[in-house]
Amino acid sequence: MKKLIIFLSLTFLMILCTSCERKSDVDTLTYAVFPYLPDTGYYQELIEKRWSELEPDIKLVRAEWDCYSDSAPAGIDVVMYDCFVQDKIIDSGWIKPIERSSIQNISDIFPFAPEGASRDGKLYGIPVFLCGNFLIYDRNCDILEKAEHITDLSDCSGMLVIASEDPLVRSQYILEAATDIHGKFDPSADICAEEEKIIALIDGLAVHGHKQDTTDELALTYDKGVGEGYIGFSESMRLLKERIPGTDIKTVSFGSGNNLPLLYADAAAVTAGVSGERYEKCVELMNVMADAEILTSLSDDNGEPAYLLLARQSPYAVLSEKFPLYNQLEKIASDENNQIITG
């Protein structure tokens, strides 16, 4: 009996020590959110509040990482990146794949989004946010209300606030035009004469003096009564005050053919140096970052809509009851023809 008691005591101590070792092995996780969100601080607060409820013994440490310009995310466990630069990040060995089965409620994510975050049959991130170049316009403008193609506006001039001379934005328009003209997404294709005509048309539609504005500046200019609309990201509508009641948003074809909508996607990923239990906790954190309730709260900051385009479907039902424009955002996000821009 004494030997049995000693054996049980030793076994209990071994289990206790193992538990303590595992607990101390992951006491912090460092993470970085996408730095170009309208309110990164509020997003981090929501993440950290939920995380403290799930993992009170693991502290989250904020970091900054820009997938476009920064080097390897050394010392960061979880990052967010734009799938547009996914090839560079994967080829550089900065992130590692995850199992589809590890994504909570994956059926709530629009199917095209995980496809965009995948390469060679492997999924590298959980899509959280979407983005694109949309026509945001005064619905009282009959021409824009009826327009389905940018070429429908060929007889117009100076009616849209467009950053047509910004090199990055201009390259996006060329890619959009090439996709709609040729009926397929091919970022390596050379620009053709028809695409040049589309860009010239966009230049003619652009209001003078604002052709190199940021998307936020475009929104603020439109809100002051300049132009009948603008081309920009959905989240820029959060800046509209005077004209928001009469404003609508939609996709249009950048060519004369059918619209093949292209979207950017921001995904949460685990960095390459992480393994074991730490990897499991990182995947848990990624799921928190992509949680529907958190995204709903982020999109409604004390009654102020962020107009973020979300990769999950369920938040739209809640948000559209309070902010009607989310009905249009859901229509844009749920288009089965959507394709994520990768490169």
C-alpha positions as CSV (number, residue, x, y, z in Angstrom):
1,M,0.0,0.0,0.0
2,K,2.8,2.4,0.9
3,K,4.5,1.7,-2.5
4,L,1.2,2.4,-4.3
5,I,0.8,5.7,-2.4
6,I,4.4,6.7,-3.3
7,F,3.8,5.7,-7.0
8,L,0.6,7.7,-7.2
9,S,2.2,10.8,-5.5
10,L,5.1,10.7,-8.0
11,T,2.8,10.3,-10.9
12,F,0.7,13.3,-9.7
13,L,3.9,15.4,-9.3
14,M,5.1,14.5,-12.8
15,I,1.7,15.5,-14.3
16,L,1.7,18.7,-12.4
17,C,5.3,19.5,-13.4
18,T,4.5,18.7,-17.1
19,S,1.4,21.0,-16.9
20,C,3.5,23.8,-15.4
21,E,6.2,23.4,-18.0
22,R,3.6,23.6,-20.9
23,K,1.9,26.5,-19.3
24,S,5.1,28.5,-19.0
25,D,6.2,27.6,-22.5
26,V,3.5,29.8,-24.1
27,D,3.0,32.8,-21.8
28,T,2.9,35.4,-24.5
29,L,2.0,35.6,-28.2
30,T,3.1,38.5,-30.4
31,Y,0.7,39.5,-33.2
32,A,0.4,42.2,-35.9
33,V,-2.9,43.3,-37.5
34,F,-3.1,44.8,-41.0
35,P,-1.7,48.3,-40.6
36,Y,-4.0,50.0,-43.1
37,L,-7.3,49.3,-41.3
38,P,-9.3,52.5,-40.4
39,D,-8.9,51.8,-36.6
40,T,-6.3,49.2,-35.8
41,G,-6.4,50.2,-32.1
42,Y,-10.1,49.3,-31.7
43,Y,-9.6,46.0,-33.6
44,Q,-6.8,45.1,-31.2
45,E,-8.9,46.0,-28.2
46,L,-11.6,43.6,-29.4
47,I,-9.1,40.8,-30.0
48,E,-7.4,41.2,-26.7
49,K,-10.7,41.3,-24.7
50,R,-11.9,38.1,-26.3
51,W,-8.5,36.4,-25.9
52,S,-8.3,37.3,-22.2
53,E,-11.6,35.3,-21.8
54,L,-10.2,32.3,-23.7
55,E,-6.6,32.3,-22.6
56,P,-6.2,34.4,-19.5
57,D,-2.7,33.1,-18.8
58,I,-1.3,34.0,-22.2
59,K,-0.6,37.7,-22.8
60,L,-0.9,39.2,-26.2
61,V,1.8,41.6,-27.3
62,R,1.2,44.0,-30.1
63,A,3.6,44.4,-33.0
64,E,3.7,46.2,-36.3
65,W,4.4,44.6,-39.6
66,D,3.7,45.8,-43.2
67,C,3.5,43.0,-45.7
68,Y,4.3,45.4,-48.6
69,S,7.5,46.9,-47.3
70,D,8.9,45.1,-44.3
71,S,11.3,42.2,-44.2
72,A,10.7,38.9,-42.4
73,P,8.4,39.2,-39.4
74,A,11.1,38.2,-36.9
75,G,9.8,37.8,-33.4
76,I,6.1,37.9,-34.4
77,D,3.9,34.8,-34.1
78,V,0.8,35.9,-36.1
79,V,0.6,38.4,-38.9
80,M,-1.9,39.8,-41.4
81,Y,-1.0,40.1,-45.0
82,D,-2.6,41.1,-48.3
83,C,-3.0,38.1,-50.6
84,F,-1.7,40.4,-53.4
85,V,1.8,39.8,-52.1
86,Q,1.2,36.2,-51.0
87,D,3.7,34.6,-53.4
88,K,6.5,36.8,-52.1
89,I,5.7,35.9,-48.5
90,I,5.4,32.2,-49.2
91,D,8.5,32.0,-51.4
92,S,10.5,33.9,-48.7
93,G,9.4,31.3,-46.2
94,W,7.8,33.8,-43.8
95,I,4.5,32.0,-43.2
96,K,3.4,28.4,-42.9
97,P,0.2,26.6,-44.0
98,I,-2.7,25.7,-41.8
99,E,-5.4,22.9,-42.0
100,R,-8.8,24.0,-43.4
101,S,-10.3,22.0,-40.5
102,S,-8.7,24.4,-38.0
103,I,-10.8,27.3,-39.2
104,Q,-13.8,27.8,-37.0
105,N,-17.1,28.0,-38.9
106,I,-15.4,28.0,-42.3
107,S,-18.7,27.7,-44.1
108,D,-19.5,31.3,-42.9
109,I,-16.5,32.6,-45.0
110,F,-17.3,33.3,-48.7
111,P,-15.7,30.3,-50.6
112,F,-13.6,32.4,-53.0
113,A,-11.7,33.9,-50.0
114,P,-9.9,30.7,-48.7
115,E,-9.2,29.9,-52.4
116,G,-7.4,33.2,-52.7
117,A,-5.3,32.5,-49.5
118,S,-4.2,29.1,-50.9
119,R,-1.4,28.0,-53.2
120,D,-0.5,24.5,-54.5
121,G,-3.4,23.0,-52.5
122,K,-2.2,24.5,-49.2
123,L,-4.1,27.1,-47.2
124,Y,-1.9,29.8,-45.7
125,G,-4.2,32.1,-43.9
126,I,-7.7,32.9,-42.6
127,P,-9.3,35.6,-44.8
128,V,-10.7,38.4,-42.6
129,F,-11.2,41.6,-44.7
130,L,-11.9,42.2,-48.4
131,C,-11.3,45.3,-50.4
132,G,-11.8,46.6,-54.0
133,N,-12.2,49.5,-56.3
134,F,-16.0,50.3,-56.3
135,L,-18.2,53.0,-57.8
136,I,-19.5,55.0,-54.8
137,Y,-22.0,57.5,-56.1
138,D,-25.0,59.8,-55.7
139,R,-28.0,57.6,-56.4
140,N,-29.8,60.6,-57.7
141,C,-27.4,60.6,-60.7
142,D,-29.4,58.6,-63.2
143,I,-26.4,57.9,-65.4
144,L,-24.3,56.4,-62.6
145,E,-27.4,54.6,-61.2
146,K,-27.8,52.8,-64.5
147,A,-24.2,52.3,-65.4
148,E,-22.9,48.7,-65.5
149,H,-19.7,49.4,-67.4
150,I,-17.2,52.2,-67.2
151,T,-17.7,52.5,-71.0
152,D,-21.4,53.5,-70.3
153,L,-19.9,56.9,-69.2
154,S,-17.9,57.5,-72.4
155,D,-20.0,60.6,-73.2
156,C,-19.3,62.1,-69.7
157,S,-16.3,64.1,-68.3
158,G,-15.2,65.4,-65.0
159,M,-18.0,63.7,-63.1
160,L,-16.0,61.3,-60.8
161,V,-13.3,62.0,-58.2
162,I,-10.7,59.5,-59.3
163,A,-7.0,59.1,-58.4
164,S,-6.2,58.2,-62.0
165,E,-2.7,59.6,-61.9
166,D,-1.6,57.8,-58.8
167,P,0.8,55.1,-60.2
168,L,-0.4,52.3,-57.9
169,V,-4.1,53.1,-58.4
170,R,-3.6,53.4,-62.2
171,S,-2.0,49.9,-62.2
172,Q,-5.0,48.6,-60.4
173,Y,-7.3,50.1,-63.0
174,I,-5.3,48.5,-65.8
175,L,-5.5,45.1,-64.1
176,E,-9.3,45.5,-63.7
177,A,-9.7,46.6,-67.4
178,A,-7.6,43.7,-68.7
179,T,-9.6,41.2,-66.6
180,D,-13.0,42.5,-67.8
181,I,-11.8,42.9,-71.4
182,H,-10.2,39.4,-71.8
183,G,-12.6,37.6,-69.4
184,K,-9.8,36.2,-67.2
185,F,-7.4,37.4,-64.5
186,D,-3.9,37.5,-65.8
187,P,-1.6,40.0,-64.0
188,S,1.3,39.2,-66.3
189,A,-0.4,40.2,-69.5
190,D,0.9,43.2,-71.4
191,I,-1.4,46.2,-71.7
192,C,-3.2,46.4,-75.0
193,A,-4.8,49.2,-77.1
194,E,-8.3,48.6,-75.7
195,E,-7.0,48.8,-72.1
196,E,-5.3,52.1,-73.0
197,K,-8.6,53.5,-74.2
198,I,-10.3,52.5,-70.9
199,I,-7.6,54.3,-68.9
200,A,-7.9,57.4,-71.2
201,L,-11.7,57.3,-70.5
202,I,-11.1,57.1,-66.8
203,D,-8.7,60.1,-67.1
204,G,-11.5,62.1,-68.8
205,L,-14.0,61.2,-66.1
206,A,-11.7,62.3,-63.3
207,V,-12.2,65.7,-61.7
208,H,-9.2,67.9,-62.2
209,G,-7.1,68.7,-59.1
210,H,-7.7,65.3,-57.4
211,K,-6.1,62.8,-59.7
212,Q,-3.4,61.8,-57.1
213,D,-5.6,61.9,-54.0
214,T,-5.7,59.0,-51.5
215,T,-9.0,57.1,-51.3
216,D,-9.8,59.0,-48.1
217,E,-9.2,62.3,-49.8
218,L,-11.4,61.2,-52.6
219,A,-14.2,60.5,-50.2
220,L,-13.8,63.8,-48.4
221,T,-13.8,65.7,-51.7
222,Y,-17.0,64.0,-52.9
223,D,-18.6,64.8,-49.5
224,K,-18.0,68.5,-50.1
225,G,-20.2,68.3,-53.2
226,V,-17.5,67.7,-55.8
227,G,-18.4,65.3,-58.6
228,E,-21.3,62.8,-58.8
229,G,-19.3,60.0,-57.3
230,Y,-15.8,58.5,-56.8
231,I,-14.0,55.2,-57.2
232,G,-12.6,53.9,-53.9
233,F,-12.6,51.4,-51.2
234,S,-15.8,50.7,-49.2
235,E,-14.3,51.7,-45.9
236,S,-13.8,55.3,-47.2
237,M,-17.6,55.8,-46.9
238,R,-17.1,56.1,-43.1
239,L,-15.8,59.6,-43.8
240,L,-19.0,60.7,-45.6
241,K,-21.3,63.0,-43.5
242,E,-23.3,65.3,-45.8
243,R,-23.8,63.0,-48.7
244,I,-24.0,59.6,-47.1
245,P,-27.9,59.5,-47.0
246,G,-28.0,59.6,-50.8
247,T,-24.9,57.5,-51.6
248,D,-24.8,54.0,-52.9
249,I,-22.0,51.6,-53.9
250,K,-21.6,48.9,-56.5
251,T,-19.2,47.2,-58.8
252,V,-18.9,48.1,-62.5
253,S,-17.1,46.4,-65.3
254,F,-13.9,48.3,-66.3
255,G,-14.4,47.2,-69.8
256,S,-17.2,46.6,-72.3
257,G,-17.6,43.0,-71.3
258,N,-19.0,41.2,-68.3
259,N,-17.8,42.4,-64.9
260,L,-15.3,39.9,-63.4
261,P,-15.0,41.4,-59.9
262,L,-11.5,41.4,-58.4
263,L,-11.1,41.8,-54.7
264,Y,-8.1,42.1,-52.4
265,A,-8.1,40.0,-49.2
266,D,-6.3,40.5,-45.9
267,A,-5.6,37.2,-44.1
268,A,-4.3,36.2,-40.7
269,A,-1.3,33.8,-40.8
270,V,1.1,32.0,-38.5
271,T,4.8,32.7,-39.1
272,A,7.2,30.1,-40.2
273,G,9.2,29.8,-37.0
274,V,6.3,28.7,-34.8
275,S,5.6,25.0,-33.9
276,G,4.1,22.7,-31.3
277,E,1.7,24.1,-28.7
278,R,2.7,27.6,-29.7
279,Y,1.5,26.9,-33.3
280,E,-1.8,25.6,-31.9
281,K,-2.3,28.8,-29.8
282,C,-1.5,30.9,-32.9
283,V,-4.2,29.2,-34.9
284,E,-6.6,29.9,-32.0
285,L,-5.6,33.6,-32.1
286,M,-6.1,33.7,-35.8
287,N,-9.6,32.4,-35.3
288,V,-10.3,35.2,-32.8
289,M,-9.0,37.7,-35.3
290,A,-11.5,36.4,-37.9
291,D,-14.4,35.9,-35.4
292,A,-17.8,37.0,-36.7
293,E,-18.8,38.8,-33.5
294,I,-15.6,40.7,-33.3
295,L,-15.9,41.8,-37.0
296,T,-19.4,42.9,-36.3
297,S,-18.3,45.0,-33.4
298,L,-15.4,46.4,-35.4
299,S,-17.8,47.5,-38.1
300,D,-20.1,49.3,-35.6
301,D,-18.0,51.5,-33.4
302,N,-20.5,53.1,-31.0
303,G,-23.0,53.6,-33.8
304,E,-20.4,54.7,-36.4
305,P,-20.3,52.3,-39.4
306,A,-16.8,51.4,-40.6
307,Y,-18.2,50.0,-44.0
308,L,-15.5,47.4,-44.0
309,L,-16.0,44.6,-46.6
310,L,-15.8,41.4,-44.5
311,A,-14.9,37.9,-45.6
312,R,-17.6,36.4,-43.3
313,Q,-21.2,36.4,-44.3
314,S,-23.0,36.4,-40.9
315,P,-22.1,39.9,-39.8
316,Y,-23.9,41.5,-42.7
317,A,-27.3,40.4,-41.4
318,V,-26.7,42.2,-38.1
319,L,-25.1,45.3,-39.6
320,S,-27.6,45.9,-42.4
321,E,-30.4,46.2,-39.9
322,K,-28.7,49.3,-38.6
323,F,-26.8,50.6,-41.6
324,P,-28.7,49.9,-44.9
325,L,-25.6,50.2,-47.1
326,Y,-24.4,46.9,-45.7
327,N,-27.1,45.3,-47.9
328,Q,-25.1,46.5,-50.9
329,L,-21.8,45.5,-49.3
330,E,-23.1,42.0,-48.7
331,K,-24.3,41.8,-52.4
332,I,-20.7,42.8,-53.5
333,A,-19.0,40.3,-51.1
334,S,-21.3,37.4,-51.9
335,D,-20.9,37.5,-55.7
336,E,-19.9,34.0,-56.7
337,N,-17.8,35.4,-59.5
338,N,-15.5,37.2,-57.1
339,Q,-11.8,36.5,-57.4
340,I,-9.0,37.3,-55.0
341,I,-6.1,39.3,-56.5
342,T,-2.9,37.2,-55.8
343,G,0.6,37.7,-56.9
